[in-house]
Amino acid sequence: MRIGDGSDRLEFLKLRGRSQTARIVWSHPPAQLTTFMTHSLRWSDLDDLARSPRLASVQVYNSTLDTAQGSIDISAFGGSTALRELHVAENLPVRGVPAVLAGAPHATVHVARDFHDAPDGAERVHRIAVPTKKPRATR
């Protein structure tokens, strides 16, 4: 997905899908982007998004957590010093939480139940209950 690639004016990006798996591919991330929000898209990779220098809020919302599709690595956000909120708990199980906590000193990371690698008792980690997608029955 190349929406916003190279934009110097884009500050807010909201995308809606129908449970498709998506990936952001930006050679030049939007310089002014502060808020990224999606509904009903499953992200395979958010690394290029993490390179947006002013990004403060990432919110990925889906109705259920799909554990069958693997996990998403959020460690690229560890270098996002402007980041305040990283909410990908309703997308896929996440890994890379320790890197975000270490490198993004003001970020709160929202994670789903036990589907993450955050250390027990870590500050700035908000654990939420998200319905888990049930596997389809095969006939």
N, C-alpha and C positions, 0 to 999 in steps of 0.2 A: 504494500500500500504506500503510495507516494504522496498522498494528500499533505500539503503543507511543506514539502521538501523545499528548502531554500528560502522560505518566506521570512521577511524581516518584520512583518506586521502581525502575524498570527499570534494571538495571546491565549485563546480558548479554543479547544477542539473537542467536540462531542460527536461520537459515532454510535450508530445503532445498527444491529445486524439481526440475523436469524440463526444464531448458534453456529455460524461458520467459524472455521479456524482462520485466523489472520496473523499477519506479521507486518511490522512497520519497517520500511526500507528507505532510509534517508541518507543521502550523501552529505547534505548540509541541514541539520536539524533547525527548526524555526528558532531564531535567536530570542524572540520575545515570548515564547510559549510558557505560560505559567500554570495552566490547568488542562488536564487531559482526562476525559470521561468517556466511558463506553458502556453500552448496554447490549447484552446478548451476543457478544463476540468472544471467542476463545482465542487467546493470544498464545502463539507458539514462541514468541521472542519479543522482548521489549527493549533490547539493548540500544537500538538507535534512538528510541524515545529518551532513554536515560542520559543521552548526550546533550539534551536541550539545557542550556546553561541557566535559565531562570525558572525551570520547572519546580513548582512548589507543591502541586497536588496531582496525584494519579489515582483515579477511581475507576475500577473495573467491576461492573455489576452484571451478574447473571442470576437466574432464579435458583440454580442448583450448582453444586460442586461436582465436577466430573472426574472422579479418581481414575477412571479407566484410560484416560488420555495422557497419563504420565504426569510430569510436573513442569513448572516454569522456574527458571533461574532468574532471580531478581538482583543478584550480586552487582550487576552493572550500575545500579542506583547507589552503590557505595561511594561513588565520587560526586554525588549530587548534593552539593553543600546548601543549595537553596531549598531542597525538598523538606516539606513539613508533614505531608501525609502520603502514605503509600498503601493503597487499599486494593489488593488483588486477591483477597480472600475468597471471592465468589467466582473465580476463574478456574484455577487448577491448584493442586497442592504446590506450595512454594518451597524453594531452597535458595540459600544465599542470604537469609535474614541476618546472620552475624556480620556479614560484610556491610550491609546497609546500616546496621546499628553503629558499627565502628566508623564508617566514612561519611555518613549523613547525620551529623550530631543533633539536628533539631527534628528529625523525622520520627513520626509515630508509624509503626508498621502494623497493619491489620492482617491477621491470619485466621484461618478457619480451623477450629477445633484442634486436632492433633496432626493436621496435614501441613507441617512446616518443620524447619530445622532451628527454630528459635530456642535459645537456652532457657531452661526452666527459670522462672522468676525474673526474666529480663525486663528491665524498664523500657518504656516506649514500645512495648508489644501489646496489642489489644487483640485478645482471642475472642472470636465471635462464633456463634452457632449458625451454620449454614446447612440447609438440607442437602443430603448426598444423593446424587442421581442414581437411581436404581438401574441395574443392568437389564436390558431387554430380554424377555424370555424367548428362547428359540424353540421352534416347533419342529 
